[in-house]
């Protein structure tokens, strides 16, 4: 009875010791076994692992690809046109033992602080060696590759592997942005003024051509009218001449009738003539001028 009473606590202690010696490594992580702060084992394969109870300590680190946001950074390209750049990088812990030695107990947070400094330095160095047009262009893959390659060596000293670097935003500072907008606005206004001036010039040419065409058409029409009018007058005079040649008395009678019609209209001025004036020859006698004589 007494032996069974002592055996039970021993079994409990042994079970606790065995359980504390076993730990599980998840597939998404790596683990270090530390003994008095010194690395004694590295566990990178998922599954069960063992350590000394109480003495050993297990530290776990994420084995997945992680992201680091690099906050707004001001860079000065070759053309001294300052830019504000936002970037981010993707990395993973490649060498967990080197990582532990480099950051100690700081973990991921401490590593990211140091990686952020590396990324900022590399971004300034690479973007400072090209013009702002190269940075603002849509084809920036070569620049991002240079930043990543430059950061790889320094990040390896932290046990990190830099997988990718991306530039998210490249803008002008606010003051420069407003000045740039003002220049763009002035440029567009100048182009608009040039277009308006060219339009006015074209309109003037069209109006001048239309006025010239109008004058030419009117002149041509008046010329043709004068020609027709002259031909008509010539034909009329020929008819009169022919009629006069056939019957001079009838021609003179016709002319006298026209003279009476034009002179005896209402509202005309009064005529003061002697009764025996030749103007009344065809009014005195129905026989005409000869009968009146």
Steps between C-alpha positions, in 0.01 A plus 500: 500500500780735593691411179198580283462832675860596416481361146214723395683833550806354325289402200340844490839670511633266232198570277544873541872467420427299185231742384722800562774336297276470194396792278343529156648698213225638273549497122475881498785555742855420600624444854821543696583300812688725742692383801594781735457741208727303266368327186534124536262380229316631191162353408390580145306181420132487606411235757594388851828610656668453835686714752622472852223584745539820703854561370425555133278774359329506157475819291278494193526719189266540204622312192253662258568788258455825691437857384671821609347837418761771439336830591512821292858573402634813331756437227692736273562366145777620269293794373449631859126457471400374845255210523303329777522120471305223674627144473458157651710186507430131545747294700536183703729367771750291306758421770330480837823462698661807338173683554509423874860611530431824310183618674519312830172513685368780277332252269316605185445855627870562553589345166249716314644817655842411363360380166308828465828695530657276235205549261500878547873525435481283187195685367675837540817369337330342196241772435763769552700359206225546237280783377151570631351403163642149541345477847160635392479280192284189502800277423678500838571129534875546447517757781311274742731211407806713575359598841429136583844380386667771704305406812554123469863501620435718804180313590686169483710617796174507699407151387233644270432441130352795310269351238344803335489880514223715354456875462139581585486878462734756345368854533634851515500678839190713557675831428661364184174334402313831511776672301492217245122526470534876451756445221280236339199732521699788347625271225148380418371860500782599263415208270131598514589861411712376208213282378256791527741727310545238227122458483449875468764514227331217311161670544642826362635314197163334442316833536744676267463223243120518531503880460726469197277233349196719565661801329607284206152348463327840525746656256454214256122521533503878446729458200270240349199722580664798330581284199142374481366851557728637225397225261134571579546873444680431176221268389238755602680778313530275197126437512433872533735578215337235286155633584609858430639395165172336405262775621653823628156649573401205726831515685458870573139436605615226744763729647245780545261267683779397741580867554133577575476204741810607692426873510125497577516280811344625821738694716732602218606860469286727284595558138474846348502470120363702213190348329679453173792313655600180321440308824122523435505390138339161572249656743365753249406257224422133472686502170836541657769752444436537124130570550581758767723681258 
